[in-house]
């Protein structure tokens, strides 16, 4: 049944494939750029959310990459899952066990399906999912929005439908989609001389010239004295379109030949939309050809009577292209989990979709409609400068995060490298204040002794299981903290919480002692504060457990590279 499900997805993907024909020679679209034709429309300004029912609070789990890189195996993953369960991490909320790069073999199978590394995951992924689920945990997996992954293994660009179906059939519940070897859509469109409609037997029915098209935006006709035909230009970067009206006698499939004016050293791209709905993609290869005329052919469905054939390039920037690619995979994941549940008569297992685009194309502007979380930065390192740098990039993006869609400043490095105890606490606190996904990156087997029992005195484990901090991250209000003020050395962060409470964090970024204070009453008129005015406020510092009351002013002394975080409510 699994093979039939994946084959049907593969057939659907193949049916939407496109070929480019230049002159009389048909060539496939560049492998790095091939993909399904029914691309998802996306706008960076859309308010539509991904809405797959998961990640209503920031996801919590563990990932293999930060510690183990390419040295992962089924045995290791089962050990990690056991450590999550025994150490108390699972009870604290960590539920995903995520395979990062290098889980897969270097070659797809005969159905085009990804397969697990034959040596390190000899049973494949589905049995591992079953074992992880039996522990009450969920398994995550990895690919890249490119021709290869970051470690040069098979990736998912052009294979979105098949890979989504594969992951759904395996029972995967978390998917990280990286950005290595990515090939963006070009923003340039080909110039069009004329179109020819033919029957499937090759008989030409009609020809429409450039002058017959309805032009919009910056599209225009260019006459070339060195060539007998005029052509349409100005279709690039979503600034213009050209539409032809064609009439045929009966419903059916027809050959649409697009005669283009070949020029330039760059690949060109356009969408062809038939009657406002059916979409196709066309690609024009870079050219050194001796002739100026090229032909691109597409098989299209036309209805009896009048039909509109419209050409345009919808991508005005690299951001538009990245958003479209990531949205495409997200839609395939949702379709695949639904289809698999219906076909097998089982409960649907939605996949938490982690967009790992590195923040290069401002994914915070479009991520909420594309997935559940989106990387806002480059990769984190287990060093203080890296942590502070990533914090600085992510803290300013509070307005984009919310239930079901989160800014992701990358995995936690708590317990890695040479970070001090104060630095580990600060790192964890900042991620909780920023409502960030809490994905561990350390070797959590170290939390157990040689007998498999938990080490109660492990300071890193105490940090990662601090229930008060996790409650800040997982608060049902789902709001990322805002930076209330800074004096460069010390930042003051405020995060509204459910129940009319707030969290206030003082963060000392520098390597020397510092002091800071705020008046709680000064926060009350801020949009990011839902605390009501009172004569006194109850405060609890969440690392020390110290409790006290204040009338307004809260003053702190901070050690180097440290934080103090308070949960505050009005004193009734």
N, C-alpha and C positions, 0 to 999 in steps of 0.2 A: 504493500500500500504506500509506503514511504517513497519507493522508487517511482511509482506511478504519479504521485503528487508532484515530485520534483521534475519528472519528465514533462508533465503538463505545463508547469511553470516555464520550463526551458523552451517548450514549443511556442508558448505565448510570447516570450521574449524574442525568439527568432522571427516570429511573424511580423514583428514591428521593426526588424532590422532594415537598414537603408543601404543602398549601394550608390556609388557615384560613377557616372559614365562620362568620360571626357573623350571627345571625338568618337571613334568607333571602339575604343578600348574601355572595358568596364573594370574599375578597380574598387576594392572595398575602401570604406572610409578609414582614415588612419587608425590603426588599432588602438592607439592611445585616446582617440576621440570617439570611437564607436559607442553607441548606447541606444537604448530603446527610443522609439520616435515619439511616443506620447508623453513628452516631458511635462512635468507639473509646472503650472504657472505660479510664479511667486513674486511678491512685491515686498521690498524692505519696509514699506509703510503699512502693510496689512495688519489688522488687529486679530486675525484668525489665529487660534491656538492649535497646537498639535493634538491635544485632547485624546490620548489613548488610555486614560484612566490610571496611569501609574505615576510615580514620582510626585505625588501631591505634597510631600515633604522631600527635602534633598536626599537622594539615594545614599545608602551607607553600605560599605563592603570592603573588599580587598582586591588588589590587582598585582599581577605577577611581575610587571615590568621593572619597577624601581630597584628591586633587589636581585631578581633572577635573570633579567634580560632574556637571552635566547636559550637559557638552560632550564627549560620547564618540561615536565612529564606528568603523566597520569598519577604516578606514585606521589610526586610532590604536591599536586593539587589536592589529593585526598588527605595528605598530611596537614595541609593548610586548613582544609575544611574541618578536620578534627580539632585542630588548635583553636579555630574560631568558636567551636562549640564548647570545648572544655574550659577555655580561658575565661569565659563569660562575655566575650565580644559579641557573640550571637545574641545573648540575652540583652546586651546593651543596645542592640539595633542593627548591627552589621549583618547583612543578609546575602550580599552578592559575592561570589567567588569568581573573579574575572580572569580569563585567559587573555593575555596580551599577545603581541606578535610572536611568531614561531611555533604556534600550535599546529600549523598546517603543513602538509606535504608540498613539495615544489611543483606538483603537477595535478591538474584537475582530472577527474575520472572521465570515462567515455560519454557520460551524460553532461559534461561540463560542470559537474558539481565539485565543490571543494571537498577535500578529504583530509583527515587528520594525519599527522606524521606517523608513518607506519611503525617506527621504532619506539618513539616516546609515548604515543597514544595508541597502542596496538589494538585496543577494542573499539576504537573510534570514539566519537563524542557522545552519541546517544546513551550508551551505558554509563558513561561518566555523569551525564546529567541525572540519570535515574539514581545513581549513588548519592550525588549531592542533594537532590530533592529529598531522599530518604532521611537525610540529616536535618531536614527543615530549612535548607539553604537553597540558593538559586545560582545557576551557572551563567556566566557572561562570556562573550567571545569577541573577537577583534577582526577588523579588516581595514582597508584603506580606500579612500575615494581617489584612486589612481590606478595606473596600470600594474603597479606592484605595491607591496607594503613597504614600510620603512626598512625592513630587513630583506627586501627583494624577493618576496614570496607572492603567490597569487593574491590579487586584490579584486575589488568589486566594480570598478568603473566599467560600464558596459555589460555587467553581469548582475545588475541589481535584483531583477526578478528571481533569477535562479538562486542567488545566494540568500535572499530573504526567505524563499521557500525552503531551502536547505536548513537554515537556522530554525525556522518555525517547526519543521519536522523533527528536529533534534530536541525541541523543548527549551531552547535558549530563552533567557528572560532579561538579558542585558547585552547591548551591542555598542561597542566603541568603534567609531568610524574615523580613521586618521586621515591625513592630508598628503602623505608622501606620494611622489610620482604623479601628482595631480596634473591633468591637462585641461585647461579652461576652455570654455566655448569662446571662439573669436567674436569680437564685436563688429568686425567688418563683414559686409554682405556682398555677394557677387552682383555684378551689373548684368541686367537682363535685356537681351535684344528682342526675343519673341518666345512664345510658347506654341507647341504643337500637340494636338490631341489625336491619338491614334487608337484604333481597336487593338485587341490583344493579338490579332493576326498580323499586325504591322501596318494595316491600312490607315493612311492619314485621313482624318475627318475634317479638321479645320486648323488654321494657323491664326494666332493673334499677335500683332506687332506692338512694339513699345508704345506707339502713339495711341493705341486703343485702350490702354490701361487707365483706371481711375487712380490718381495719385493723391496721397495725403502727406501732410507734414513737409519734410525737406526733400521728398522724392521729386525727381525732375528728369526731363528728357535731355540727353546730350547728343548732338549731331557731330559726326566725325567725317571730315572732308576726305580722309584717306580710306574710308570704309563706306559701302553703300547703305548700311543700316544704322539707324539711331539706336540708342540703348537707354535703359532706366538706371539711374544711380541715386544715391541718397537714401538707401535702405538700411544703412549701418546704424548700430548703436541705438536702436529703438527711437529713431527720429523721423522715420518715414516709412510708408508702405505703398505697395502697388497691387491693385486688384483687377483681374480680368474676368469678364462675364462670358461664359461659354455655354452653348446649348447643344445637347445630345438627344437622340431620339428615344433611347431606352436606358433603364437602370443597368448598372453593371460596372465591371472593372475596365479601366482605360489606361493607356500609357501616356503619361504627361512628360513630354520632352521639353526641357528648359534650355534654351540657347543663350549662353552667356558670353560676354566679352571677357576673355581671359586676360588677366594682367596681375602683376605683383608677385612678391616673394613670400606671401603669407597665406595661410589657409583662410578661406572665407566660409561664412555660414549663414543660413537663413531658414526660417520656418515657412512651410507651405500649409495654409489652412483652407480646407475645403468646406464651403458652406457654413463657415463659422464654428465648426466643431472638429472634424477629423484633422489631425495634425501629422505632418511629415517633416523630416529634416533633410536639408541638402547641404552638401559640403563641396567646396571648390578647392582643389589642391593648389599649392604654390606652383608656379609655372615658369619654365624656361622654353616653352614650346615655340616652334617656328610659326604656328598659326595663331590667330587671335580669337577664333571661334571655338567654343566648347559646348558640350552637350551633357546635361545631367538628366537622368531619367528616373521617374518614380511611378509606381503602380498606384492608381487612385480609384476610389469609388465615386462615381457620379450618378446623379438621378436624372430621370427623363425630364427634359425641359431646361430651364436656366440654372446655371451653377456659378458660384463665385469662387475663384481661386486667388488667394491673397498671399503676398510675399512680404516678409519683414524679418529683421533681426531683433529679437526682444531683449538682447543683453546690452545695456548701455555701459556696463562696467564689469570689471572682474568680480565685484561683489555680487552682481546679479547672477553671474554664471555659477559662482560657488553656492549661492543660495538655492539655485535651481537644482544643482547636482545633489546637494544634501537633502533637499525636500523630496526629490525623486526617490532616494533610498528610504526615507522615512515613510512615504506613502506605500512603497512596496512591502515594508515590514508590517504595516497595519493590514494590508490586503492578505499577506501570507498567513499571519496568525489566524485571521478570521476564516480564510479558506481551509486551512488545515483542521481547525476545530469543526467546521461544517462537514468536511469530508470524512473525518474519523469519528464524529459524534462525541467529541470530548470537549471539556471546558477550554475556552480560549485562554492562552497564556500571552498576554501583551508583552512586548519587548521594550524595556526602558532603553531609549535611543540617545546615546552620548555622542554629540558632534564634536570631533577633535580637529577643528580647523585652524587652531593656533592663534586665533584672533586677527589674522591677516586681513580678512575681508569683513570686519566688524560684525561678527555673527550675532552679537547681542541685539542688533537691529532686526534680524530676521529669524533668529534661532527659535523663538517661541512658537512660530508656526511650522517649524521644520522638525523639531525634536523636543526631548525632555531636558537636556542640558547642553551647554556649548562652551568649549574652551575659549577663554578670553585672552590667553597668553601663550607664549612659547613654553617648552618643557621646564618644569621645576627641577632644581638641584638641591641636594642636602647641605646647603650653605645659608648663612644668615643673609648675605646680600641678595641671593636669589629669592628667598622668601619675602624680603621687604620689597624688592622690585615687583614681584608678582602681586603682592598686596596692593601696592600703589596703583597698578593698572586696573585691578578688579574692583577696588573700593568705590571708585567713581561711577560704577555702572549700576547702582542700586535700583534705579527706576525700571530696569529691564527685567528683573527677576520676579518670580512669583510662583504660585502653586502650579505644579506641572511643568515648569520651565525655569531653569536655574543657571546663573552665571557660574562657570566652572574654572577656578584658578589652578586646576590640576591636582594631582594626587597628593596625599599627605606624605611628608618626609619625617614625621615624628618617629624617633628611634633609629634614624639612619645618620650616617656621617658622623661628624664630631659636634653636633648640636648640643648645647648645654641644657640642663634641666629647665632653666628659665626660658631658653629659646624654644624648646619643645612645647612648653606650656603656652608661650605667646603664639607660636604657629597654630596650634590647635584652637586656641581662643579666637584668633582672627578669622579662621575658616568658619567657626561656629557663628560668629557675629555676622559674617557675610552670607549666611545661609548657603554655604557652599556644600556640594556633595562631599561626604567624608569617605574617601576611598583610600584605605591604608596601603602603604607601599613597603612596609618592613617585613622581616622574617618573623612572623608571629609564632612560629614553632619555639622561639626562644622564651616564650612565656611559660613553657612547660618544662618540668625537670626530667631527669632520665627515666623516671617511672611513669611519665605521662600526666603528672599532676601539676596543677597551676602553681606558679611561684607567686605567692601572695605579696611579697615585698618588691615586686618589679615596678619601678617608678614609671616606666613608659606605659605599661599596662594600666596603671592607675590614671595616667593622663587620658588615655584613649577610652576609658570606661567611666569617666567623670559624668555621672548622670545629670548633674546640674548644667554642665556645658552642653551636653548632647541635647538637653531640653531646649536650650537657646537655639541651637541649629534646627531642631525639628519642630519648633513652635508652629502651631496650626495656622497662625496668622499669615505665615509665609512671606515675611518682609525682610529684605536684606538691610543691614545697618547703613546708616548715613554718617559721614564724617561731619560732626558738629563744629569742630574747630581744630586748628593745629598751630603750633608754634615752631614747626619744622621738626623739632626734636620729639615732641610728644603730640600724639593725635588723641582726640576724644571722639569716640564712636557712640552712636545711640541707635538702638534697635527696638522698635515697638513690639510688644508681646501680647498675646491673647489675655483676656481678663483685665485689661487696663493697666498692665505693668510695662516696664521698660527694662532693658539691659543697657548699662553704661560701661564702656571699656576705655581705660586709659592705657595707651600703648607707647612705650619708650623705645624708639627706634635706634637710639645712639648708645655708644659704649661708655656712658658715664651716668651717674645718678642724676635724676631729674625730679622735679615736683610740678604738680599741676592741680588746678581746682576748677569746679564749675558750680554755678548756682542752679539747682534743679528748677526753680521757678522760671529761669530764663529759657528753659526748653519748652515750656507749656504752649507757646504760640507757634511752635514748629509743626509742619505737616507730618514729620516723622516721629512725633511724640504723642502718644494717646493717654498719657498719665493725667489724672485730674488734679487740680490744685487742692492742697491740703495744708494744714498748719505744720504737720510733721510727716516725714516719709520714712518708711521702714527699708533698711538696706541690708543686703547680705552679700558678702564677698564670696565668690563661688569656688575659689581655690582653697582659701583658709577656713571657710565656714563662719567667719566672724559676722556677727549680727549687731546692729545698732540703729539708732534713729537720728535723723537730722532734721533741721528746720528749713534748710535750703541749700547751704553750701557744703559741698563734698570735696575734701582736699586729700591728696595722696602723695606719697613719696615712692618713687619707682627705682628699682635697681636697673643696671644696664640691660638692655635687650629683654625687657620684661613687660608684663601686663598686670593690671588689676581689673577685675570685672565684677560689677555689682548688679544684682537684680533688685529693682526698686518698685515699691508700690505705695500708694497713699495710705496713711495710718488712719484707719477708721475709728 
